Amino acid sequence: MSTSRSDAAFRAAQALLPGGVDSPVRAFRSVGGTPRFIARGEGPFLVDVDGNRLVDYVLAWGPLVLGHAHPAVVRAVGDALRRGTAFGAPTELETELARRVVRAFPSIALVRFVNSGTEATMSALRVARAFTGRAKILKFDGCYHGHADSLLVKAGSGVATLGLPDSPGVPEGSARDTLVAPYNDLAAVERAFGAHGGEIAAVIVEPVAGNMGVVPPAEGFLKGLRDLTAAAGALLVFDEVMTGWRAGPTGAQALAGVAPDLTCLGKVIGGGLPVGAYGGRRDVMELVAPAGPVYQAGTLAGNPLAMAAGIATLDLLAEPGVWVRAERAAERAAAALAEAARHAGVALTVQRVGTMFTPFFTDRPVTDYEAARRADRDRYAAFFHRALEAGVYFPPSQFEAAFTSIVHGEAEAERLAAAAGQALAKKGA
Ligand SMILES: *Cc1c(COP(=O)(O)O)cnc(C)c1O
């Protein structure tokens, strides 16, 4: 498989963009090698600039649940495009997408559209702080909520839950107001409320974790968070930027039967265009300007192209039997990986929720970030490169979810099975 044009494109990009990319994981640093530069997408395939066709299990990191360039999305965006790209004034498209969000998420009464998941979580926490008059938030180690300062925080050492900056440039002051607990550890959350109860504005959680690889919530974990936050007068924020229309036909909150106070959305609701959203309880969301005093704005927020792509995507997913096609594809992919591993005698734990899955190179279930870090990342990197060589594109990191779409069929599953067979069978894989 030739990669000479990708290699040249990466060299040119590195002269002008930090690390040659606009988002770090794209640079392949955790698996090594040179990223593929993409010329186009076609259904379940990426086509790189050297003309290689790759079965795509990344799907833009989640949004493309209909696959690349789905005709319904292309048509909707094309129609919107001809009417103009942005107005900075309200359109009926925003109300239309909001109607679909509210219908899918009974916990959301009012919703605000923004341009990214990062903006959604950052804004939701501002509203939670305003509503409660408190400063601290609690997050979980290994969960990612975008790159706002107060969320780029990692666990401190020992039993203390006080966070530390997870990037240079994040002020200690921002980290100081962020507590960090291990995922699935209700006792740690209880301790945090014991020590800081009256100061905690919100607990923010991925209701199915996807950003340390896929880690489902333990039985009772989300319900426990609901009870603890309610008892302490704190808000519960579900970050469903990834899990929305991915963990299940709507969100992870429907699967768990737990209603958060606020929900963050992104990825699928933009149909592959830049969108985020946050919404929830009417009395909380009415604080958002101009209904209330909490400032939050966006020049291109509610952009008509993005709204049109989101509406087309959610309408197709709402048709009977459509979303489950993507779930069935994820079942097939997970089964193909598990079978190849069994055949090769490789210790592999494939974790899947809905249309999200991760093959962890370990023989034990992964329940938190500590466990995810114990998986064999060198083996993942070797698997990644051999699968890529065999024409299958997996996430270039052990700590990222893989995704399927409604157009991933039997043929794609067979290609994955063959690639996984080759990738795992080799000695020292
Ligand atoms: C992707 C993601 C974000 C950030 O969204 P961006 O659009 O990349 O800013 C936030 N939270 C979760 C759970 C995500 O998966």
The ligand as a Gaussian input file, in Angstrom:
#p B3LYP/6-31G(d) Opt

LIG

0 1
 C      -15.718000      14.823000      21.618000
 C      -16.157000      15.072000      23.005000
 C      -16.166000      16.358000      23.558000
 C      -15.586000      17.561000      22.862000
 O      -16.268000      17.873000      21.696000
 P      -15.528000      18.816000      20.599000
 O      -16.587000      19.039000      19.573000
 O      -14.355000      18.018000      20.128000
 O      -15.112000      20.044000      21.292000
 C      -16.691000      16.531000      24.820000
 N      -17.175000      15.490000      25.506000
 C      -17.170000      14.238000      25.013000
 C      -17.737000      13.123000      25.827000
 C      -16.646000      13.982000      23.750000
 O      -16.599000      12.733000      23.293000

